Protein backbone atom coordinates (compact mmCIF):
# COMPACT_ATOMS: atom_id res chain seq x y z
CA UNK A 1 0.00 0.00 0.00
CA UNK A 2 1.24 3.49 -0.88
CA UNK A 3 2.18 5.82 1.95
CA UNK A 4 0.39 9.15 1.81
CA UNK A 5 2.77 12.08 2.24
CA UNK A 6 1.55 15.64 2.74
CA UNK A 7 4.13 18.34 1.91
CA UNK A 8 3.42 21.59 3.73
CA UNK A 9 4.85 25.09 3.36
CA UNK A 10 3.29 28.35 4.47
CA UNK A 11 3.51 30.50 1.32
CA UNK A 12 3.80 29.00 -2.15
CA UNK A 13 6.09 31.30 -4.14
CA UNK A 14 8.92 30.46 -6.54
CA UNK A 15 11.78 29.96 -4.10
CA UNK A 16 14.07 27.17 -3.01
CA UNK A 17 11.48 25.32 -0.91
CA UNK A 18 9.01 25.20 -3.79
CA UNK A 19 11.71 24.03 -6.18
CA UNK A 20 12.60 21.20 -3.79
CA UNK A 21 8.99 20.12 -3.25
CA UNK A 22 8.25 20.09 -6.98
CA UNK A 23 11.34 17.95 -7.56
CA UNK A 24 10.20 15.53 -4.83
CA UNK A 25 6.76 15.20 -6.41
CA UNK A 26 8.21 14.81 -9.90
CA UNK A 27 10.89 12.24 -9.06
CA UNK A 28 9.74 10.27 -5.99
CA UNK A 29 8.85 6.56 -6.38
CA UNK A 30 5.17 6.82 -7.23
CA UNK A 31 4.57 3.10 -6.65
CA UNK A 32 5.45 3.58 -2.98
CA UNK A 33 4.36 7.13 -2.20
CA UNK A 34 1.39 9.37 -2.91
CA UNK A 35 2.31 13.03 -2.44
CA UNK A 36 0.17 16.13 -2.12
CA UNK A 37 0.82 19.77 -1.23
CA UNK A 38 -0.84 21.91 1.44
CA UNK A 39 -0.08 25.64 1.73
CA UNK A 40 -1.48 28.55 3.69
CA UNK A 41 -1.67 30.63 0.53
CA UNK A 42 -0.58 30.26 -3.09
CA UNK A 43 1.24 33.26 -4.60
CA UNK A 44 2.77 31.78 -7.75
CA UNK A 45 1.69 29.63 -10.71
CA UNK A 46 5.22 28.98 -11.99
CA UNK A 47 5.20 25.24 -11.22
CA UNK A 48 1.60 24.47 -12.15
CA UNK A 49 2.45 22.56 -15.35
CA UNK A 50 4.86 20.21 -13.58
CA UNK A 51 2.37 19.59 -10.79
CA UNK A 52 -0.43 18.96 -13.28
CA UNK A 53 1.76 16.42 -15.08
CA UNK A 54 2.13 14.58 -11.76
CA UNK A 55 -1.60 14.80 -10.95
CA UNK A 56 -0.81 16.97 -7.95
CA UNK A 57 -3.04 19.81 -6.77
CA UNK A 58 -1.98 22.55 -4.38
CA UNK A 59 -4.54 22.77 -1.58
CA UNK A 60 -4.84 26.28 -0.12
CA UNK A 61 -5.92 26.81 3.47
CA UNK A 62 -6.63 30.50 2.99
CA UNK A 63 -8.58 31.55 -0.08
CA UNK A 64 -7.79 35.24 0.40
CA UNK A 65 -4.12 36.28 0.52
CA UNK A 66 -2.82 37.84 3.73
CA UNK A 67 0.23 40.09 3.52
CA UNK A 68 0.32 40.38 7.31
CA UNK A 69 2.33 37.33 8.51
CA UNK A 70 0.72 37.34 11.99
CA UNK A 71 -2.81 37.22 10.58
CA UNK A 72 -1.77 34.60 8.02
CA UNK A 73 -0.31 32.30 10.68
CA UNK A 74 -3.25 32.75 13.09
CA UNK A 75 -5.87 32.08 10.38
CA UNK A 76 -3.89 29.02 9.24
CA UNK A 77 -3.65 27.59 12.75
CA UNK A 78 -7.40 27.98 13.29
CA UNK A 79 -8.16 25.83 10.23
CA UNK A 80 -5.16 23.49 10.15
CA UNK A 81 -6.14 20.93 12.80
CA UNK A 82 -9.49 20.16 11.15
CA UNK A 83 -7.87 19.86 7.71
CA UNK A 84 -5.19 17.48 9.00
CA UNK A 85 -7.69 15.32 10.88
CA UNK A 86 -9.63 14.84 7.65
CA UNK A 87 -6.53 14.34 5.47
CA UNK A 88 -5.89 10.68 6.36
CA UNK A 89 -2.15 11.03 5.65
CA UNK A 90 0.63 8.80 7.00
CA UNK A 91 3.34 11.46 6.97
CA UNK A 92 3.42 15.24 7.08
CA UNK A 93 6.61 16.92 5.87
CA UNK A 94 6.55 20.51 7.19
CA UNK A 95 8.97 22.97 5.59
CA UNK A 96 9.85 25.98 7.74
CA UNK A 97 11.78 29.26 7.51
CA UNK A 98 12.13 29.69 11.28
CA UNK A 99 11.03 28.17 14.60
CA UNK A 100 7.49 29.57 14.33
CA UNK A 101 6.84 26.74 11.86
CA UNK A 102 7.17 24.27 14.74
CA UNK A 103 3.66 25.28 15.81
CA UNK A 104 2.38 23.47 12.70
CA UNK A 105 4.13 20.29 13.89
CA UNK A 106 2.44 20.64 17.28
CA UNK A 107 -0.95 21.01 15.55
CA UNK A 108 -0.20 17.96 13.37
CA UNK A 109 0.45 15.87 16.50
CA UNK A 110 -2.80 17.08 18.03
CA UNK A 111 -4.53 16.02 14.80
CA UNK A 112 -3.21 12.48 15.26
CA UNK A 113 -0.60 12.28 12.48
CA UNK A 114 1.95 9.64 13.46
CA UNK A 115 5.04 10.66 11.51
CA UNK A 116 5.87 14.36 11.58
CA UNK A 117 8.93 15.71 9.75
CA UNK A 118 10.06 19.30 10.25
CA UNK A 119 12.51 20.60 7.64
CA UNK A 120 14.54 23.82 8.18
CA UNK A 121 15.42 26.01 5.20
CA UNK A 122 16.67 29.33 6.56
CA UNK A 123 19.20 31.00 8.85
CA UNK A 124 17.74 34.44 9.56
CA UNK A 125 14.74 36.74 9.85
CA UNK A 126 14.24 40.14 8.25
CA UNK A 127 14.43 43.08 10.63
CA UNK A 128 11.28 44.51 12.16
CA UNK A 129 10.93 47.64 14.26
CA UNK A 130 10.69 46.03 17.69
CA UNK A 131 12.38 42.70 16.83
CA UNK A 132 9.07 40.97 17.54
CA UNK A 133 9.75 38.35 14.84
CA UNK A 134 13.02 37.40 16.53
CA UNK A 135 11.33 37.24 19.93
CA UNK A 136 8.53 34.94 18.69
CA UNK A 137 11.08 32.78 16.86
CA UNK A 138 13.16 32.32 20.03
CA UNK A 139 10.11 31.59 22.19
CA UNK A 140 8.84 28.96 19.73
CA UNK A 141 12.28 27.32 19.63
CA UNK A 142 12.20 26.93 23.41
CA UNK A 143 8.60 25.72 23.63
CA UNK A 144 7.97 23.62 20.52
CA UNK A 145 11.22 21.71 19.83
CA UNK A 146 10.15 18.19 20.89
CA UNK A 147 11.94 14.84 20.61
CA UNK A 148 9.05 13.06 18.93
CA UNK A 149 9.47 14.87 15.59
CA UNK A 150 11.95 13.99 12.84
CA UNK A 151 14.20 16.97 12.13
CA UNK A 152 15.76 17.70 8.74
CA UNK A 153 17.68 20.75 7.51
CA UNK A 154 19.28 21.96 4.29
CA UNK A 155 22.44 23.00 6.17
CA UNK A 156 23.97 22.84 9.64
CA UNK A 157 23.40 26.58 10.06
CA UNK A 158 19.70 26.21 9.23
CA UNK A 159 19.41 23.33 11.71
CA UNK A 160 20.98 25.38 14.50
CA UNK A 161 18.90 28.46 13.70
CA UNK A 162 15.53 26.67 13.63
CA UNK A 163 15.98 23.76 16.06
CA UNK A 164 18.98 24.46 18.29
CA UNK A 165 21.02 21.43 19.37
CA UNK A 166 18.46 18.67 18.84
CA UNK A 167 19.54 15.80 16.55
CA UNK A 168 18.93 16.81 12.94
CA UNK A 169 19.62 15.05 9.64
CA UNK A 170 21.14 17.23 6.92
CA UNK A 171 19.61 16.65 3.49
CA UNK A 172 20.83 19.13 0.93
CA UNK A 173 18.35 20.89 -1.32
CA UNK A 174 19.48 19.16 -4.47
CA UNK A 175 18.78 20.09 -8.08
CA UNK A 176 18.24 18.32 -11.37
CA UNK A 177 21.90 18.69 -12.35
CA UNK A 178 21.37 17.60 -15.98
CA UNK A 179 19.23 20.68 -16.63
CA UNK A 180 22.07 23.04 -15.69
CA UNK A 181 24.89 21.58 -17.77
CA UNK A 182 26.61 24.39 -19.68
CA UNK A 183 25.42 24.68 -23.28
CA UNK A 184 27.10 27.13 -25.67
CA UNK A 185 24.23 26.98 -28.16
CA UNK A 186 21.64 27.93 -25.51
CA UNK A 187 23.95 30.70 -24.29
CA UNK A 188 24.21 32.25 -27.76
CA UNK A 189 20.46 31.96 -28.39
CA UNK A 190 19.51 33.70 -25.15
CA UNK A 191 22.17 36.39 -25.45
CA UNK A 192 20.84 37.19 -28.92
CA UNK A 193 17.24 37.25 -27.65
CA UNK A 194 18.10 39.78 -24.94
CA UNK A 195 20.52 41.75 -27.15
CA UNK A 196 23.52 40.95 -24.94
CA UNK A 197 26.01 39.75 -27.58
CA UNK A 198 28.84 42.16 -26.72
CA UNK A 199 28.04 42.69 -23.06
CA UNK A 200 29.35 41.35 -19.78
CA UNK A 201 26.31 39.91 -18.01
CA UNK A 202 25.94 39.76 -14.22
CA UNK A 203 22.99 37.74 -12.96
CA UNK A 204 20.92 37.28 -9.83
CA UNK A 205 17.85 35.15 -9.07
CA UNK A 206 15.68 35.77 -6.02
CA UNK A 207 12.58 37.35 -4.53
CA UNK A 208 12.72 41.10 -4.05
CA UNK A 209 12.79 41.07 -0.26
CA UNK A 210 15.18 42.51 2.30
CA UNK A 211 17.01 39.19 2.73
CA UNK A 212 18.24 39.15 -0.88
CA UNK A 213 19.89 42.58 -0.57
CA UNK A 214 19.09 43.87 -4.07
CA UNK A 215 19.70 47.49 -3.06
CA UNK A 216 23.34 46.66 -2.27
CA UNK A 217 23.64 44.80 -5.57
CA UNK A 218 22.49 47.91 -7.45
CA UNK A 219 25.18 49.92 -5.65
CA UNK A 220 27.76 47.34 -6.75
CA UNK A 221 26.53 47.41 -10.34
CA UNK A 222 26.72 51.18 -10.43
CA UNK A 223 30.41 50.87 -9.53
CA UNK A 224 30.88 48.19 -12.20
CA UNK A 225 29.55 50.57 -14.87
CA UNK A 226 32.11 53.18 -13.86
CA UNK A 227 34.79 50.65 -14.88
CA UNK A 228 33.08 48.95 -17.82
CA UNK A 229 30.12 50.53 -19.63
CA UNK A 230 29.40 47.38 -21.65
CA UNK A 231 27.72 45.52 -18.80
CA UNK A 232 24.20 44.32 -18.09
CA UNK A 233 22.57 43.22 -14.85
CA UNK A 234 19.80 40.61 -15.10
CA UNK A 235 17.48 40.40 -12.08
CA UNK A 236 14.99 37.53 -12.06
CA UNK A 237 12.10 37.32 -9.61
CA UNK A 238 9.27 39.25 -8.05
CA UNK A 239 8.50 40.56 -4.58
CA UNK A 240 7.36 43.54 -2.51
CA UNK A 241 10.59 45.53 -2.92
CA UNK A 242 10.86 45.24 -6.70
CA UNK A 243 9.45 48.71 -7.42
CA UNK A 244 11.85 50.21 -4.84
CA UNK A 245 14.77 48.59 -6.63
CA UNK A 246 13.51 49.87 -9.99
CA UNK A 247 13.34 53.40 -8.57
CA UNK A 248 16.92 53.14 -7.32
CA UNK A 249 18.07 51.97 -10.75
CA UNK A 250 16.33 54.94 -12.37
CA UNK A 251 17.81 57.33 -9.81
CA UNK A 252 21.31 56.14 -10.75
CA UNK A 253 20.40 56.56 -14.44
CA UNK A 254 21.41 53.00 -15.27
CA UNK A 255 18.00 51.61 -16.27
CA UNK A 256 19.19 50.85 -19.83
CA UNK A 257 21.73 48.42 -18.37
CA UNK A 258 19.39 46.56 -16.01
CA UNK A 259 16.97 43.87 -17.17
CA UNK A 260 14.10 43.03 -14.80
CA UNK A 261 12.42 39.68 -15.40
CA UNK A 262 9.50 38.10 -13.58
CA UNK A 263 9.41 34.52 -12.26
CA UNK A 264 10.62 32.15 -14.97
CA UNK A 265 10.68 28.39 -15.50
CA UNK A 266 13.79 28.58 -17.72
CA UNK A 267 16.30 29.67 -15.06
CA UNK A 268 18.67 26.95 -16.31
CA UNK A 269 18.75 28.62 -19.75
CA UNK A 270 19.00 32.17 -18.41
CA UNK A 271 22.07 31.17 -16.40
CA UNK A 272 23.75 30.07 -19.63
CA UNK A 273 23.71 33.65 -20.94
CA UNK A 274 25.34 35.08 -17.79
CA UNK A 275 29.07 35.64 -17.29
CA UNK A 276 29.04 35.82 -13.50
CA UNK A 277 26.48 35.18 -10.76
CA UNK A 278 26.21 37.48 -7.75
CA UNK A 279 24.42 36.58 -4.50
CA UNK A 280 24.89 39.32 -1.85
CA UNK A 281 22.19 37.99 0.52
CA UNK A 282 22.04 39.07 4.15
CA UNK A 283 21.42 35.41 5.03
CA UNK A 284 20.51 32.13 3.32
CA UNK A 285 19.41 28.73 4.58
CA UNK A 286 21.49 27.30 1.78
CA UNK A 287 21.03 29.23 -1.48
CA UNK A 288 19.81 26.70 -4.02
CA UNK A 289 20.29 29.20 -6.87
CA UNK A 290 23.99 29.19 -6.01
CA UNK A 291 24.09 25.41 -6.50
CA UNK A 292 22.39 25.87 -9.87
CA UNK A 293 24.80 28.62 -10.91
CA UNK A 294 27.85 26.54 -9.95
CA UNK A 295 26.52 23.53 -11.87
CA UNK A 296 26.26 25.67 -15.01
CA UNK A 297 29.92 26.64 -14.63
CA UNK A 298 29.33 30.26 -13.65
CA UNK A 299 31.89 32.05 -11.47
CA UNK A 300 29.98 33.11 -8.35
CA UNK A 301 30.53 36.07 -6.05
CA UNK A 302 28.64 35.67 -2.77
CA UNK A 303 28.29 37.35 0.61
CA UNK A 304 29.34 36.05 3.99
CA UNK A 305 25.61 35.53 4.64
CA UNK A 306 25.64 32.39 2.48
CA UNK A 307 26.58 29.12 4.27
CA UNK A 308 29.88 27.48 3.32
CA UNK A 309 27.95 24.26 2.66
CA UNK A 310 26.62 25.86 -0.52
CA UNK A 311 30.14 26.25 -1.92
CA UNK A 312 30.64 23.05 -3.91
CA UNK A 313 33.18 24.12 -6.55
CA UNK A 314 36.38 26.16 -6.68
CA UNK A 315 34.61 28.85 -8.66
CA UNK A 316 33.14 30.81 -5.73
CA UNK A 317 34.50 33.89 -3.99
CA UNK A 318 32.97 34.98 -0.67
CA UNK A 319 33.14 38.67 0.28
CA UNK A 320 32.15 40.28 3.57
CA UNK A 321 29.13 42.57 3.26
CA UNK A 322 31.12 45.21 5.17
CA UNK A 323 33.50 45.55 2.22
CA UNK A 324 33.05 48.53 -0.09
CA UNK A 325 31.02 48.13 -3.28
CA UNK A 326 34.15 49.07 -5.27
CA UNK A 327 35.89 45.92 -4.07
CA UNK A 328 32.88 43.78 -5.03
CA UNK A 329 32.78 45.47 -8.46
CA UNK A 330 36.47 44.83 -9.15
CA UNK A 331 36.26 41.13 -8.22
CA UNK A 332 33.06 40.61 -10.23
CA UNK A 333 34.65 42.08 -13.36
CA UNK A 334 37.81 40.00 -12.92
CA UNK A 335 35.81 36.77 -12.62
CA UNK A 336 33.44 37.64 -15.47
CA UNK A 337 36.39 38.13 -17.81
CA UNK A 338 37.65 34.57 -17.27
CA UNK A 339 36.99 32.43 -20.33
CA UNK A 340 37.38 28.89 -19.00
CA UNK A 341 33.75 28.05 -18.29
CA UNK A 342 32.82 24.39 -17.99
CA UNK A 343 30.00 22.43 -16.38
CA UNK A 344 30.46 21.29 -12.79
CA UNK A 345 27.75 18.61 -12.68
CA UNK A 346 30.10 15.92 -11.33
CA UNK A 347 31.45 18.15 -8.54
CA UNK A 348 27.91 19.11 -7.50
CA UNK A 349 26.79 15.46 -7.46
CA UNK A 350 29.82 14.35 -5.42
CA UNK A 351 29.05 17.05 -2.83
CA UNK A 352 25.52 15.64 -2.38
CA UNK A 353 23.39 18.08 -4.36
CA UNK A 354 21.92 15.77 -6.99
CA UNK A 355 18.17 15.68 -6.38
CA UNK A 356 17.91 11.98 -7.31
CA UNK A 357 20.26 11.06 -4.46
CA UNK A 358 18.49 13.44 -2.06
CA UNK A 359 15.13 11.86 -2.83
CA UNK A 360 16.53 8.39 -2.10
CA UNK A 361 17.49 9.69 1.35
CA UNK A 362 14.01 11.09 1.85
CA UNK A 363 12.36 7.85 0.78
CA UNK A 364 14.34 5.99 3.46
CA UNK A 365 13.11 8.45 6.08
CA UNK A 366 9.51 8.18 4.87
CA UNK A 367 9.76 4.38 5.00
CA UNK A 368 11.48 4.12 8.40
N, C-alpha and C positions, 0 to 999 in steps of 0.2 A: 504493500500500500504506500502511495506517495505521502511524504510529509508536507504539510501545509506550512509555508513560511510567509510571514507578513513582514515586509520591509517598511519601516517607518522613518520619515524625516519631517521636520516641522514645516519648512517652506520649500516648495518645489521650484527651483530656479534652473540655472544652467551651469552650476558649479561642479566642484570635484566630487561631492557626495552623490549628486545625481548621475554623473558620469559613471561612478562605481556601481551604483544600483542598476543602471541600465545594462552595464556589462554583465553583472550577475544574472539578471533576467535573461539576457541574450545567450549566455554561454553555460549556464548551470545544467546539470544532468536532469533533463525534463522527465525521464522515466522514474526518477527517485524523488523529485521535489516539484511542488506546485508553488509558484511565487506570485505574490500580489503586492501592490504598493498602497500605503495609507499615508496621507499628508494632512497637515492642518489647512494649508491653502496652496493652490497651484498658481504659479506666476509665470510659467513658461510652457510653450508648446514644442520646444526644440526637439524633444526626443519622442514625440507622439508616434511617428512612423515606425520606429524601432519597436516601441511597446505594442503597437497594433500588430506588427508582424509576429510577435510572441504571445498574442492574445491576452495581453495584460492591460488592465484599466487602472488608472490612478483614481483612487477613492478619496474625495475631499471631505474633511470634517466640517469645515466652514465654507459656506457657499458665497459669503461676501468677504472680500479681502480686508484684512485689518493691518494697517501700517503700524499701529501701536503694538509693540511686542508684548506688553503686559496684558492688554485686552485679548490679544491672540492666544496667549498661553492659557489664560483663565477660561476663555470660551472653549478651548480645546479640552482642557481637563474636565470641564463639566460634562462634555459629551463622550469622552474617550472610554470610560469604564463600560458604558452600555454597549458601545460599538464593539469593544474587545470581547465582551461576554457573548455576543451574538456571532462573532467571527469564526468560532470553531477552528482556530489555528493551533498547530503543535508548537510553533516557534515564532517569537517576535524578535526581530533584529532592529533595535532602535539606534538610529544614527544621531549623534549629538555634537553641538558646537562648544558646549560648556556644561558645567555640573547641573544646571537647571533642568537639562534633559533627563536627569535621573528620576525626576518626579514621574515621568511617563513609565519608567520601569516599575516604580512603586504602584502605580495605577494598574499596570498589566498584571502584577502579582495579585492585587486585590480582585482582578477580573478572573483569576483562576488559570492563567497561562503558565504552563509548567516550565518551559525553557525560555529564559529571557536573556537576550544578548544586548549589551550596551556598547556602542562603538564610538570612540572619540576621534574627532577630525580637526580639532583646532587647538591653538595655544595662547589665545588672547581674546580680549573683549574691547570693542571700541569705547572710547572715553565718553562718559556722560557727566553732567554738571556736578552731581553730588556723589558720583561713584556708586550709585545704587546698584547698577548691574554687577559690579565686582562684589559688593556686599552680599547680594542674593546668591551669586555663584558660590562664594565661600561658605555661606550657610548651608546651601544644598549639598555641597561636598561633605560637610561634617555630618549632616542628618541622613542623607539618602544613599551613601556608599555602603552597600550590604554584601555579605559574603555569598549570598545565594544567587547572585547574577553571574553571568559569564562576561568578562571584560575584554574588549578588543580595542586596539588603537592603531592609527596609521603611522605613528612615530612614538618614540619614548617620551618626547617632550609633550605630545598631546595626551599621553597616558597620565603623566604626572600632573598636568594642568587640570584635567577633568576628574581624575579618580584618586589622586594622591599616590600612596605607596601600596595599594592593594594589587595583588597579582593580576597582571594584564598580559594578554598575548598580542604581539605586534604582527599585524598583517598589513603589508604595504598596499596602498591604493594603486594597483597595477593598471596597465593600459594594454590595448591591443597593439603590440609593438609593430606588427606588420604594416599597419596603416600609416606609420610615421617614418618608414624607411625613406631616405633621401632620394628624390627623383628629379633629375635635371630637366626633363621634359615638362613636368608639372610646374616647376619653378619658372621656366621661361613663359609658359602659358599664362600663369597668374600675374607675373610681372608686366606682361604685355597688356593684360586686361585692366590693370590698375595704373598703367602708364608709368611704370617704375624702372624701365630698362636701364637707364644710366644712373640710377640713384642708389645710395646706401640706405638700406631699409632696417629700421629698428622696430621691433614688435613687442606687444604686450597683450595678454589675454586675461580678463578678469572683470568682475562686477565693479561698477563705479561706486565704491563705498570707501570709508575712511581707511580701513585695513589695507587696501591695495595701493594707497599712497600715490594716486595719479598726479596730484598737484606737484609733488616733488619731481616726478618723472617729466612733467612739462618744463620745470625749471632746468632740469638736466638737458633736455632737448634744445632748449633755447641757447644753452652754452655750446652744444654740439654745432648748431647752425652758425655760430660765430667763427667756428673753425672750418666747417665744410658746409657750403650752401646747398650742395646736391645731396640732401638727406631727406628722408620721409619717415614719419612716425606713424605706425598703424596700431590703433587702439580698438580692441574687439571686446564687446560686451555692452551691457546696459546696467542701469542702477540709478539711485536717487541723486548722486552727485555728478552725473554726466553733463548736465547743462552748466554746472559751475565750472567744470573742466573746459568746456567749450568756450565759456566767457574768458577764462584765463588765456587760452590759446589766442583768441581774438585780441585781447589786450596786448599781448606780446607782438601781435602782427605776424604770426607764423601760421595762420590758418590754411594757407595754400600748401603747407608742408605736412599737415596732419590729416590723416584719414581716419574718420570715426566709422566703425562698422557695428551693427547690432549683433545679437547672438547668432552664431553660425554653426552649421553641422559639418563644415568642411575645414575645421581648424587644422587638420593634418596637411591640407593643401596650402592653406595660407601661411603656415610655417615654412613651407618650401621656398616661398618668395622672399623671406626675411634674410638678413645678413647677420643679425645679432638679436638675442632675446634679452629683455631687461625686466627684472622682477624686484622692484624696490619696496616690497610689502613691509608694513610695520610688524606683522607677525603672520605665520602660516602654520597650519597643522602639519602639512607636508609640502604642498605646492605641486599638485599633479600636473599642472601645465609646464612646470619645469622639467618633469620627467619626459613629457611629450617633446619638449624643445630639444632636450639632450638626445633623445632617440633619433630625431631628424638631423642630428649633426650640427645644430646651431651652437655657436659660442654663447654662453649665458653669463650675464652680469647680474648678481643678486645682492640683496641686503643681508645684514646680519640678523634679520628677523625670520629668515628661512632656515629650517632645521638642517643640520649637516647630513642627516639621513637622506635628504633629497638630492644630494650631490653624488651622482653615480658614474660620472665620467671625469676625465681630466680637463674638460673644456668649460669649467665654471670658475668664475672669480667672484669672491664674496667681499663686499665693501661695507664698512660701517656707515650707518645712516648719518652719523655726525660729520662725516667727511664732506667737504665742499662739492657742490655740483660740478665745478670745473674738473675735479679729479675724476668723478664718474664719467664725464663727457670724454675726457682724454682716453680712458681705458676702453670705453665703448667703441670709440673710433678705431683704436689699435686692434681690437679683436675683430671688428667688422671687416677690416681690410685684409685679414688672413684668408688665404684662398685654398685651404686644404680640407674642405668640408667632406665628411664621410659619415655614413649612418653608424649609429652606436647601438643597434638593436641587441647584439650579443652582450655587450657590457651591461645594458639595462636589465636583460633577462638574468644574467649571472647575479646581479645585485638584488634580485627578488621582486622585480616590478613588471613581470609578465602576467597579465590578468588571468591567463589559463592556469598558471601555477597557483595564483592567489585563490582562485575559485576552488581548486582541489583542497586547499587548506580549509576553506570555509565549509565545504561539503563534509569534511571529517568532523568539524565542530558541530554542524547540524545533526550529523548521524550519531554522535557520541551519547 
